[in-house]
Amino acid sequence: MTIKQMQQAKAIAQSDACLPNYSLDCFAGLCLASFEPVTCSLEQVAKFIRHQCLCFDEKTWDEDAYKDILYSRKKFII
């Protein structure tokens, strides 16, 4: 996944886009050294970003959580 694609996924995540049909199972264990690259869609990554980074008040974004995903972006094959 390129940085531009990651920026697009973040923009989708921060929008009002409905992303209910995308599974997040492929991202389980992302921060583990043994995590293998996964094939996924831009929308799946957007949903994952939203799931991981949107705080409970649904207004605040956890930028540290986003940075963790950003550093792992090369493990996402779009």
PETASUL-V959326 format. One record per residue. N is the residue number from 0. RES is the residue in one small letter. PSI is psi in whole degrees, -180 to 180 (none if undefined). NEAR is the number of other ideal C-beta (glycine too) atoms within 8 Angstrom. D_CENTER is the distance of its C-alpha to the mean C-alpha in Angstrom with 2 decimals. Layout:
n/res/psi/near/d_center
N/RES/PSI/NEAR/D_CENTER
N/RES/PSI/NEAR/D_CENTER
This chain:
n/res/psi/near/d_center
0/m/131/10/11.01
1/t/166/6/12.90
2/i/-36/6/12.38
3/k/-43/6/13.39
4/q/-38/12/10.84
5/m/-41/12/8.07
6/q/-39/8/10.27
7/q/-43/9/10.61
8/a/-41/14/7.06
9/k/-40/11/7.37
10/a/-41/8/10.81
11/i/-44/12/10.09
12/a/-37/13/8.04
13/q/-4/7/11.09
14/s/-176/6/13.53
15/d/14/3/15.42
16/a/137/8/14.07
17/c/123/4/14.59
18/l/47/10/11.91
19/p/-23/4/14.01
20/n/10/3/14.66
21/y/125/9/11.45
22/s/146/5/11.52
23/l/3/10/9.04
24/d/-33/5/11.93
25/c/-15/9/11.06
26/f/-1/9/8.56
27/a/128/6/11.57
28/g/21/7/13.04
29/l/-40/10/10.38
30/c/0/6/12.50
31/l/146/6/15.70
32/a/-28/3/17.83
33/s/1/5/18.53
34/f/126/9/15.01
35/e/150/5/15.63
36/p/145/7/13.61
37/v/147/9/12.22
38/t/126/6/12.77
39/c/169/10/10.24
40/s/163/7/10.15
41/l/-39/10/8.54
42/e/-36/11/8.58
43/q/-43/12/6.98
44/v/-40/16/3.70
45/a/-44/14/4.86
46/k/-39/12/6.00
47/f/-43/11/3.70
48/i/-47/13/3.23
49/r/-44/11/6.74
50/h/-42/8/7.71
51/q/-31/11/7.31
52/c/-21/13/8.51
53/l/122/10/10.96
54/c/170/9/14.28
55/f/-28/3/16.96
56/d/-4/5/18.88
57/e/24/5/16.17
58/k/-32/4/17.06
59/t/139/6/15.96
60/w/136/8/12.66
61/d/100/10/12.36
62/e/-29/7/12.13
63/d/-41/6/12.75
64/a/-40/9/9.67
65/y/-41/13/7.72
66/k/-38/8/10.23
67/d/-43/11/9.64
68/i/-42/14/6.16
69/l/-43/8/8.08
70/y/-21/6/10.95
71/s/4/11/9.51
72/r/-27/12/8.43
73/k/-11/6/11.89
74/k/-1/9/11.26
75/f/122/11/9.37
76/i/113/7/12.29
77/i/none/9/12.01
